[in-house]
Amino acid sequence: MPAGEAPAAPAASPPVARARTDRWAWVGSPLALLPLLLVATVAIVLLVASGLHNFGGSFWSTRYNFLPGDPAGSSWGIGAFVAGTAITAGLALVLATALSLALSISIVVYLPSLPSRVLTILTNLLAGIPSVVYGIWGFVVLAPYFGFTLEPGLRDVLGWLPGFGGPASEIGPYGILLAVFILTIMIIPLTTALMRDALRSVPHDLIDAGLALGATRWEVARRVRMRTARLGIGSAILLGFGRAVGESVAVAMVIGAVPRLPLSLYSASTSQASFIFYQLDSAFFYPFLLRFLVEIALVLLAIALIVNLAAQRLTRTEIATATTVGGAGGP
């Protein structure tokens, strides 16, 4: 190119090529609405199938009494199922949050490259194990140990704490405590992956500034990484809760399937999802039972939508904040 001559502008795309590209642009819009249409279809089908027949004050009570020969005399309260779901999912989430945060900080902050990659791979492998495998493992291997060794020992040592006491007759191979343990292992891969990504998304300028001021790696992790990534960590906790609430097969195999309020962590109980799993085969012979299961499914769907929408909002807020911080720290 001769000196002083401006570089030639790139050639514009031919109008015919742009027209061919735009011709198929309309396909993307309906496909983008497909997830929303699927969720709306599921909600409408459940609403129509249930007819909201049992919704009311008694629906939220703890009285459940299925009488196959007397539909009018049956009681359709989901309070015991909601309590079982809240206890198992809540306790599992507390344990999984603590363990996932420790794993994430170890992988991102402390471990060298090779051990970090190995631990990441092993954690991700847990997510690929089917839930029925976790259930069989708990049913066959862990249940005898929990019922005859761990739970009696916990009752003797921690019986003064709420939930760890209760009558000795409540102790058995299957119950709340075993379901909490299985759920904790099942949601750790999800929460760990999300927390790990949130901690890694913290701008390096903030980390370098903290280290330059003389802070230790733990102080930087606690005061800079965790504080900056708190919305992403919150999103991981919400999504882990949604995962724990919706688990049915593994919980149904270890929780005991007793539709009543648990008296302690050793009591056999049930959750909403596991109750649907247990009763689905019988429901096809009793339309009123099937309608009740559909109404429980509606409650689960509402919980899942609320949890996922809240998690998505936190994620979008964190991305916007990270972009603002990163842009402010740039040249």
C-alpha positions as CSV (number, residue, x, y, z in Angstrom):
1,M,0.0,0.0,0.0
2,P,1.5,3.4,-0.9
3,A,2.5,5.6,2.0
4,G,-0.2,8.0,3.1
5,E,-3.0,6.1,1.5
6,A,-5.9,5.1,3.8
7,P,-6.7,1.4,4.1
8,A,-9.6,0.2,2.1
9,A,-12.9,-0.3,3.9
10,P,-14.1,-3.9,4.2
11,A,-16.5,-4.9,1.4
12,A,-20.1,-4.8,2.5
13,S,-22.1,-8.0,2.4
14,P,-24.0,-8.4,-0.8
15,P,-27.7,-7.5,-0.4
16,V,-28.7,-11.0,-1.6
17,A,-26.7,-12.7,1.1
18,R,-28.2,-10.5,3.8
19,A,-31.7,-11.2,2.5
20,R,-31.1,-14.9,2.6
21,T,-29.9,-14.6,6.2
22,D,-32.9,-12.5,7.3
23,R,-35.3,-14.8,5.6
24,W,-34.9,-17.4,8.4
25,A,-34.6,-14.9,11.3
26,W,-38.3,-15.5,12.1
27,V,-37.5,-19.0,13.2
28,G,-35.6,-17.9,16.3
29,S,-38.5,-16.0,17.9
30,P,-40.9,-18.9,18.3
31,L,-38.0,-21.2,19.5
32,A,-37.0,-18.6,22.1
33,L,-40.6,-18.8,23.5
34,L,-40.6,-22.6,23.6
35,P,-39.5,-22.9,27.3
36,L,-42.2,-20.4,28.4
37,L,-44.8,-22.3,26.4
38,L,-43.8,-25.6,27.9
39,V,-44.0,-24.3,31.5
40,A,-47.4,-22.7,30.7
41,T,-48.7,-25.9,29.2
42,V,-47.6,-27.9,32.2
43,A,-49.3,-25.4,34.6
44,I,-52.5,-25.3,32.6
45,V,-52.7,-29.1,32.3
46,L,-52.2,-29.5,36.1
47,L,-54.8,-26.8,36.8
48,V,-57.4,-28.5,34.6
49,A,-56.6,-31.9,36.0
50,S,-56.9,-30.8,39.6
51,G,-59.8,-28.4,39.2
52,L,-58.5,-26.9,42.5
53,H,-61.0,-29.2,44.2
54,N,-59.2,-29.6,47.5
55,F,-57.6,-26.1,47.8
56,G,-58.7,-24.3,50.9
57,G,-57.9,-24.1,54.6
58,S,-58.1,-27.9,55.1
59,F,-55.7,-28.5,52.2
60,W,-52.9,-26.9,54.3
61,S,-53.6,-28.9,57.5
62,T,-51.7,-31.9,58.7
63,R,-54.7,-34.2,58.5
64,Y,-54.3,-36.8,55.7
65,N,-56.5,-39.9,55.8
66,F,-57.1,-41.7,52.5
67,L,-60.3,-43.9,52.6
68,P,-60.6,-45.7,49.3
69,G,-64.2,-46.6,49.9
70,D,-65.3,-43.2,51.2
71,P,-63.9,-40.3,49.2
72,A,-66.2,-37.8,51.0
73,G,-64.8,-38.9,54.4
74,S,-61.2,-38.7,53.4
75,S,-58.9,-35.9,54.6
76,W,-56.6,-34.2,52.1
77,G,-54.1,-32.2,54.1
78,I,-50.6,-31.7,52.8
79,G,-49.1,-30.1,56.0
80,A,-47.2,-33.3,56.9
81,F,-45.7,-33.5,53.4
82,V,-44.7,-29.9,53.4
83,A,-43.1,-30.3,56.8
84,G,-41.1,-33.3,55.6
85,T,-40.0,-31.5,52.5
86,A,-39.0,-28.4,54.4
87,I,-37.0,-30.3,57.0
88,T,-35.2,-32.6,54.6
89,A,-34.5,-29.9,52.0
90,G,-33.6,-27.2,54.5
91,L,-31.2,-29.3,56.6
92,A,-29.6,-30.8,53.4
93,L,-29.2,-27.2,52.0
94,V,-27.4,-26.0,55.2
95,L,-24.9,-28.9,55.1
96,A,-24.4,-28.7,51.4
97,T,-23.9,-24.9,51.5
98,A,-21.1,-25.2,54.1
99,L,-19.4,-28.1,52.3
100,S,-19.7,-26.6,48.9
101,L,-18.4,-23.2,50.0
102,A,-15.4,-25.0,51.6
103,L,-14.8,-27.0,48.4
104,S,-15.1,-24.0,46.2
105,I,-12.7,-21.9,48.2
106,S,-10.2,-24.7,48.3
107,I,-10.4,-25.2,44.5
108,V,-10.2,-21.6,43.6
109,V,-7.9,-20.2,46.3
110,Y,-5.7,-22.8,47.9
111,L,-5.1,-25.9,45.8
112,P,-2.5,-26.0,43.0
113,S,-3.7,-26.5,39.4
114,L,-3.5,-30.3,39.2
115,P,-5.3,-31.1,42.5
116,S,-7.8,-28.4,41.7
117,R,-8.7,-30.0,38.4
118,V,-8.9,-33.5,39.9
119,L,-11.2,-32.3,42.7
120,T,-13.3,-30.5,40.2
121,I,-13.7,-33.6,38.0
122,L,-14.5,-35.8,41.0
123,T,-17.2,-33.3,42.2
124,N,-18.7,-33.1,38.7
125,L,-18.8,-36.9,38.5
126,L,-21.2,-37.0,41.5
127,A,-23.7,-35.0,39.4
128,G,-23.8,-37.7,36.8
129,I,-24.8,-40.5,39.2
130,P,-28.5,-41.3,38.8
131,S,-30.7,-40.6,41.8
132,V,-31.9,-44.2,41.9
133,V,-28.3,-45.3,42.5
134,Y,-28.1,-42.9,45.5
135,G,-31.4,-44.3,46.7
136,I,-30.3,-48.0,46.5
137,W,-27.0,-47.1,48.2
138,G,-28.9,-45.5,51.1
139,F,-31.5,-48.3,51.2
140,V,-29.1,-51.2,51.2
141,V,-25.8,-49.9,52.7
142,L,-26.5,-46.8,54.8
143,A,-29.8,-47.7,56.4
144,P,-28.6,-50.5,58.7
145,Y,-25.7,-48.3,59.9
146,F,-27.9,-45.3,60.5
147,G,-30.6,-47.3,62.3
148,F,-28.5,-49.5,64.5
149,T,-25.3,-47.5,65.1
150,L,-25.3,-43.8,64.2
151,E,-28.8,-42.7,65.3
152,P,-28.7,-44.5,68.8
153,G,-25.3,-42.9,69.4
154,L,-26.5,-39.4,68.4
155,R,-29.6,-39.8,70.6
156,D,-27.4,-40.7,73.6
157,V,-24.9,-37.8,73.0
158,L,-27.0,-35.1,71.5
159,G,-30.4,-36.0,72.9
160,W,-30.7,-32.6,74.7
161,L,-30.7,-30.8,71.4
162,P,-34.1,-30.2,69.6
163,G,-34.7,-32.9,67.0
164,F,-32.0,-35.2,68.3
165,G,-34.0,-36.6,71.2
166,G,-37.4,-38.1,70.9
167,P,-38.6,-41.6,71.8
168,A,-36.3,-44.5,71.1
169,S,-39.2,-46.2,69.2
170,E,-38.7,-43.6,66.5
171,I,-35.2,-44.8,65.6
172,G,-35.1,-47.1,62.6
173,P,-33.2,-47.8,59.4
174,Y,-35.2,-45.2,57.4
175,G,-36.1,-41.7,58.3
176,I,-35.4,-38.0,58.0
177,L,-31.7,-38.1,58.9
178,L,-30.8,-40.6,56.2
179,A,-32.9,-38.6,53.6
180,V,-31.0,-35.4,54.7
181,F,-27.6,-37.2,54.2
182,I,-28.5,-38.5,50.7
183,L,-29.9,-35.1,49.6
184,T,-26.8,-33.4,50.8
185,I,-24.6,-35.5,48.7
186,M,-26.9,-35.1,45.7
187,I,-26.9,-31.3,45.7
188,I,-23.3,-30.7,46.5
189,P,-22.1,-31.0,42.9
190,L,-24.6,-28.3,41.7
191,T,-24.0,-25.8,44.5
192,T,-20.2,-26.4,44.3
193,A,-20.1,-25.7,40.6
194,L,-22.1,-22.5,40.8
195,M,-20.2,-21.2,43.8
196,R,-16.9,-22.0,42.1
197,D,-17.8,-20.1,39.0
198,A,-19.0,-17.2,41.2
199,L,-15.7,-17.0,43.1
200,R,-13.7,-17.2,39.9
201,S,-15.7,-14.3,38.3
202,V,-14.4,-11.8,40.9
203,P,-12.2,-9.3,39.0
204,H,-8.5,-9.9,39.5
205,D,-7.9,-6.2,40.2
206,L,-9.8,-6.5,43.5
207,I,-7.9,-9.6,44.5
208,D,-4.5,-8.1,43.6
209,A,-5.4,-4.9,45.5
210,G,-6.3,-6.9,48.6
211,L,-3.0,-8.9,48.5
212,A,-1.0,-5.7,47.9
213,L,-2.4,-4.2,51.1
214,G,-1.0,-7.1,53.0
215,A,-4.1,-9.3,53.4
216,T,-3.7,-13.1,53.5
217,R,-5.3,-15.3,51.0
218,W,-8.0,-16.3,53.5
219,E,-8.8,-12.6,54.2
220,V,-9.0,-11.9,50.5
221,A,-11.2,-14.9,50.0
222,R,-13.5,-13.9,52.9
223,R,-13.6,-10.2,52.5
224,V,-13.2,-9.7,48.7
225,R,-14.1,-12.9,46.9
226,M,-17.1,-14.0,49.0
227,R,-18.4,-10.4,49.4
228,T,-18.2,-9.7,45.7
229,A,-19.6,-13.0,44.7
230,R,-22.4,-13.1,47.4
231,L,-25.2,-12.8,44.8
232,G,-23.8,-15.8,42.9
233,I,-23.4,-17.8,46.1
234,G,-27.0,-16.9,46.9
235,S,-28.1,-18.1,43.5
236,A,-26.3,-21.4,44.0
237,I,-28.1,-21.8,47.4
238,L,-31.5,-21.2,45.8
239,L,-30.9,-23.6,43.0
240,G,-29.7,-26.2,45.4
241,F,-32.9,-25.8,47.4
242,G,-34.9,-26.3,44.3
243,R,-33.0,-29.4,43.5
244,A,-33.6,-30.8,47.0
245,V,-37.3,-30.0,47.1
246,G,-37.9,-31.7,43.8
247,E,-36.0,-35.0,44.4
248,S,-38.4,-37.9,44.6
249,V,-36.9,-41.3,43.9
250,A,-33.9,-41.3,46.2
251,V,-35.8,-39.7,49.1
252,A,-38.7,-42.1,48.7
253,M,-36.4,-45.1,49.1
254,V,-34.9,-43.9,52.4
255,I,-37.4,-41.6,54.2
256,G,-39.8,-44.3,55.3
257,A,-43.0,-43.1,53.5
258,V,-45.0,-42.4,56.6
259,P,-47.5,-39.5,56.0
260,R,-47.2,-37.8,59.4
261,L,-45.3,-35.1,61.1
262,P,-41.9,-36.3,62.2
263,L,-41.2,-36.3,66.0
264,S,-37.4,-36.1,65.6
265,L,-34.7,-36.5,63.0
266,Y,-34.9,-40.2,63.3
267,S,-38.7,-40.4,62.5
268,A,-39.9,-41.9,59.3
269,S,-41.8,-39.3,57.3
270,T,-42.4,-38.3,53.7
271,S,-42.0,-35.4,51.4
272,Q,-44.2,-34.0,48.6
273,A,-42.2,-35.4,45.7
274,S,-41.6,-38.8,47.4
275,F,-45.3,-39.1,48.3
276,I,-46.3,-38.6,44.6
277,F,-43.8,-41.3,43.6
278,Y,-45.2,-43.8,46.1
279,Q,-48.9,-43.2,45.4
280,L,-48.9,-42.7,41.6
281,D,-49.6,-46.4,40.8
282,S,-52.6,-46.5,43.2
283,A,-53.9,-43.1,42.0
284,F,-54.9,-44.5,38.6
285,F,-57.5,-46.6,40.3
286,Y,-58.8,-43.7,42.5
287,P,-59.6,-40.5,40.6
288,F,-59.9,-38.4,43.8
289,L,-56.4,-39.6,44.9
290,L,-55.0,-38.7,41.5
291,R,-56.5,-35.2,41.8
292,F,-54.9,-34.8,45.2
293,L,-51.5,-35.8,43.7
294,V,-51.9,-33.3,40.9
295,E,-52.6,-30.5,43.5
296,I,-49.4,-31.5,45.3
297,A,-47.6,-31.3,42.0
298,L,-49.0,-27.8,41.5
299,V,-47.5,-26.7,44.8
300,L,-44.2,-28.1,43.8
301,L,-44.3,-26.4,40.5
302,A,-45.0,-23.0,42.2
303,I,-42.1,-23.5,44.6
304,A,-39.8,-24.4,41.7
305,L,-40.8,-21.4,39.7
306,I,-40.3,-19.0,42.6
307,V,-36.9,-20.4,43.5
308,N,-35.6,-20.4,39.9
309,L,-36.9,-16.9,39.2
310,A,-35.2,-15.6,42.3
311,A,-32.0,-17.4,41.4
312,Q,-32.0,-16.0,37.9
313,R,-32.6,-12.5,39.2
314,L,-29.6,-12.8,41.6
315,T,-27.5,-14.1,38.7
316,R,-28.4,-11.2,36.4
317,T,-27.7,-8.7,39.2
318,E,-24.3,-10.2,39.8
319,I,-23.4,-10.1,36.1
320,A,-24.4,-6.5,35.9
321,T,-22.4,-5.7,39.1
322,A,-19.3,-7.6,37.8
323,T,-19.5,-5.8,34.5
324,T,-19.7,-2.4,36.2
325,V,-16.8,-3.2,38.5
326,G,-14.7,-4.6,35.7
327,G,-15.4,-1.6,33.5
328,A,-14.5,0.8,36.3
329,G,-11.2,-0.9,36.9
330,G,-10.2,-0.9,33.2
331,P,-8.1,1.8,31.5
